[in-house]
Amino acid sequence: MVYFERGSAQESFSAEDLKNGLFEALGKIGAKNKVLAVPPDYTRFPSRAGELTEFAWEFYGEKLTDILPALGTHSPMTDTQIAHMFGKTPRNLFRDHDWRNDVVTLGTVPAEFVKEVSGGAVDYPWPVQVNKLLVEGGFDLILSIGQVVPHEVVGMANYNKNIFVGTGGSEGINKSHFIGAAYGMEKMMGRADTPVRRVFNYGTEHFAKDMPVIYVLTVVGLNKKGNLQTYGLYIGDDFEVFDKTAKLSLEVNFEMVFKALQKVIVWLDPSEFKSTG
């Protein structure tokens, strides 16, 4: 179900727009007693997820008891990063995802299914892993917050990737990334429906259907002046809301070329990509 949708290549969301859209959706969802927020870490700072998490805290107050940044295997966020990204959100709400020790396996996607969707590129089973807090925390709402943006090993980032990779374990993360690499990243970039996504969707449908996850998804890109602009906000609980967001992301985050590029120079922001320094 989609609780809020607004976006186009002409939209430009202010902070107040984001707050109003989020509050409208949360109002439709109804009262909740214990809420967990799962935003991205600092590597997704431009996503506006920090502001949206702060707005969620303003909406729920003391009922938002925990915030678990979707680190994957990244290092925990520093106090400086948390303050910069999440504003006035209380520091004591934040938890570190320990991908070595805090992971539970909900089930396993069969090797036969993985082989089928990957066109025979990979034929191993895939473990559906999440941080145990999501399962054992007693939450009646889990807000998965983040940006739908082109991604090299799944096609488009976010949706259930934020849960299964962002709060998953090394085996699930590494094996999912290898599925994408073996299948061919160039065949997946910018697509919502890919082999890796189908594996994630299988995990959602068969092993995580009872988890009370609502997805809060943004589309952010560079405008013609070279400045970041927020083009869309979509909030819902199923693949439909992700698919709608991905279509807009494809429109504003891609520049199509007619022939292969021979040489590309890429600059990596050292404040975001710390390990490359």
C-alpha positions in Angstrom: 0.0 0.0 0.0 1.2 3.5 -0.8 0.6 6.1 2.0 2.1 9.1 0.3 3.4 9.7 -3.2 4.6 12.9 -4.8 7.4 13.5 -7.2 8.4 14.6 -10.7 11.4 15.9 -12.6 10.1 19.4 -11.8 9.5 19.0 -8.0 11.7 20.5 -5.4 11.0 19.4 -1.8 11.8 21.8 1.0 12.4 20.4 4.6 8.8 21.5 5.4 7.5 19.6 2.3 9.2 16.4 3.5 7.9 16.9 7.1 4.3 17.4 5.9 4.5 14.4 3.5 5.9 12.1 6.3 3.4 13.3 8.8 0.5 12.7 6.4 1.7 9.2 5.8 2.3 8.4 9.5 -1.2 9.7 10.3 -2.7 7.3 7.8 -0.7 4.4 9.3 -2.3 5.0 12.7 -1.1 5.0 16.3 2.0 2.9 17.2 3.5 2.0 20.6 7.1 1.2 19.8 8.9 2.4 16.7 12.4 1.6 15.2 13.9 3.8 12.5 16.4 2.3 10.1 18.0 5.2 8.1 21.2 4.9 6.1 24.6 5.9 7.5 26.7 8.9 6.6 27.6 7.6 3.2 24.1 8.5 2.2 24.1 11.9 3.7 22.5 13.6 0.7 19.4 11.3 0.9 17.6 13.7 3.3 17.1 10.6 5.5 18.7 12.4 8.5 16.0 15.1 8.3 13.2 12.5 7.9 14.5 10.5 10.9 14.4 13.7 12.9 10.9 14.4 11.8 9.8 10.8 12.7 11.2 11.4 16.2 9.3 14.7 16.4 6.1 12.8 15.4 6.4 9.8 17.7 8.4 11.3 20.6 9.2 8.7 23.2 7.6 6.0 21.2 10.5 6.1 18.8 12.8 4.1 21.0 15.6 3.0 18.7 17.5 4.2 15.6 19.7 1.6 13.8 21.7 3.1 11.0 21.9 0.6 8.1 25.7 0.2 8.2 26.0 -3.1 6.5 29.7 -3.9 7.1 30.6 -0.1 7.3 32.2 1.2 10.5 29.8 2.7 13.1 28.9 6.4 12.8 30.8 8.9 14.9 29.1 11.4 17.2 30.1 14.2 14.8 28.5 12.4 11.9 25.3 11.7 13.8 25.0 15.3 14.9 25.5 16.6 11.4 23.1 14.1 9.7 20.3 13.8 12.3 20.1 17.2 13.9 18.4 17.3 17.3 17.5 13.6 17.4 18.7 12.3 20.8 22.1 10.6 20.6 21.0 7.9 23.1 18.5 6.5 20.6 21.2 5.3 18.2 22.4 1.7 18.1 25.4 0.3 16.2 24.8 -2.6 13.8 27.2 -5.4 14.6 27.2 -7.5 11.4 29.4 -10.1 13.1 27.4 -10.8 16.3 24.0 -9.3 16.1 22.6 -11.0 13.1 19.8 -13.7 12.9 18.9 -15.7 9.8 15.2 -15.7 9.0 15.4 -18.4 6.3 17.1 -19.3 3.1 16.3 -18.6 -0.5 16.8 -21.9 -2.3 19.8 -22.3 -4.7 17.4 -23.3 -7.4 15.6 -20.0 -7.3 18.9 -18.1 -7.2 20.1 -20.0 -10.2 16.9 -19.4 -12.1 16.8 -15.6 -11.6 20.5 -15.2 -12.3 20.4 -17.0 -15.6 22.6 -19.7 -14.2 25.4 -17.3 -13.1 25.1 -18.4 -9.5 23.6 -21.5 -7.9 24.1 -21.2 -4.1 21.4 -20.6 -1.5 21.1 -17.1 0.0 20.6 -16.5 3.7 18.0 -13.9 4.7 19.7 -12.1 7.5 18.8 -9.1 9.6 19.9 -7.5 12.9 18.2 -9.3 15.7 16.8 -6.0 17.1 14.3 -6.0 14.2 13.0 -9.4 15.3 13.4 -9.3 19.0 12.7 -5.6 19.8 9.0 -5.8 20.0 8.4 -3.1 17.5 5.0 -2.5 15.9 6.5 -0.2 13.3 9.9 -0.3 11.6 10.6 2.8 9.4 13.1 2.0 6.7 14.2 5.4 5.5 16.5 6.2 2.5 17.1 7.2 -1.1 16.4 5.2 -4.2 19.5 5.8 -6.3 21.4 3.8 -9.0 23.3 1.0 -7.5 25.9 -1.3 -9.3 25.0 -4.6 -7.7 21.2 -4.4 -7.3 20.2 -1.9 -10.0 18.5 0.6 -7.7 19.4 1.0 -4.0 17.0 0.8 -1.1 13.7 -0.8 -0.4 14.3 -4.3 1.2 18.1 -3.9 0.4 18.2 -1.4 3.3 17.0 -4.2 5.6 18.7 -7.3 4.3 22.1 -5.6 3.4 22.0 -2.6 5.7 21.2 -4.7 8.8 22.4 -8.0 7.5 25.5 -10.2 8.0 28.6 -10.6 6.0 27.4 -13.8 4.3 24.2 -12.4 3.1 25.8 -9.1 2.0 28.8 -10.7 0.2 26.7 -13.4 -1.6 24.1 -10.9 -2.8 26.8 -8.6 -4.2 28.4 -11.5 -6.0 25.1 -12.5 -7.6 25.0 -9.0 -9.1 28.6 -9.1 -10.2 28.3 -12.6 -11.8 25.1 -11.7 -13.6 26.5 -8.5 -14.9 26.3 -5.1 -13.4 25.8 -3.4 -16.8 22.6 -5.3 -17.2 21.1 -4.2 -13.9 22.1 -0.6 -13.3 19.0 1.6 -13.1 16.5 -1.2 -13.0 14.1 -2.0 -10.2 13.5 -5.6 -11.3 16.8 -7.4 -11.3 18.0 -10.9 -10.2 19.4 -9.5 -6.9 16.1 -7.7 -6.2 14.1 -10.9 -6.9 16.2 -12.7 -4.4 15.5 -9.9 -1.8 11.8 -10.0 -2.7 11.7 -13.8 -2.2 13.2 -13.2 1.2 10.6 -10.6 2.0 7.7 -12.7 0.8 8.7 -15.9 2.5 10.5 -15.0 5.6 9.9 -11.3 6.5 6.3 -10.7 5.7 5.3 -10.3 9.3 7.9 -7.6 10.0 6.0 -4.3 10.3 8.2 -2.4 7.8 7.1 0.9 6.1 9.5 2.3 3.5 10.2 6.1 3.4 11.9 6.7 0.1 13.4 9.9 -1.5 14.7 10.7 -4.9 17.6 13.2 -4.9 19.7 14.3 -7.8 21.7 17.1 -9.3 19.7 19.8 -11.1 20.9 21.7 -14.1 22.7 24.2 -11.9 24.7 21.4 -10.3 22.9 21.6 -7.0 21.3 18.7 -5.1 17.5 18.7 -5.5 14.9 16.5 -3.9 12.5 15.4 -6.6 10.3 12.9 -4.8 9.0 11.3 -1.6 7.2 8.0 -1.6 6.0 6.1 1.5 4.5 2.6 1.5 4.9 -1.0 2.5 5.4 -3.0 -0.7 7.2 -3.3 -4.1 4.8 -0.8 -5.7 6.1 2.1 -3.7 9.7 1.2 -4.6 8.9 0.8 -8.3 7.3 4.2 -8.4 10.3 5.7 -6.7 12.7 3.9 -9.0 11.0 5.2 -12.1 11.6 8.8 -11.0 15.1 8.0 -10.0 15.8 6.6 -13.4 14.5 9.8 -14.9 16.5 12.3 -12.8 19.7 10.3 -11.8 20.8 9.0 -15.2 22.4 10.6 -18.2 22.2 8.2 -21.1 25.0 8.0 -23.6 24.9 6.5 -27.1 28.3 4.8 -27.0 30.6 3.3 -24.4 32.9 5.8 -22.6 36.6 5.2 -23.2 38.0 7.0 -20.1 36.2 8.2 -17.0 37.6 10.3 -14.1 35.7 9.9 -10.8 36.2 12.1 -7.7 35.3 10.4 -4.4 34.4 12.8 -1.5 36.8 11.9 1.3 34.3 12.8 3.9 32.0 10.0 2.6 34.5 7.5 1.3 36.9 7.3 4.2 38.6 4.0 3.3 39.9 5.4 0.0 42.1 8.1 1.6 
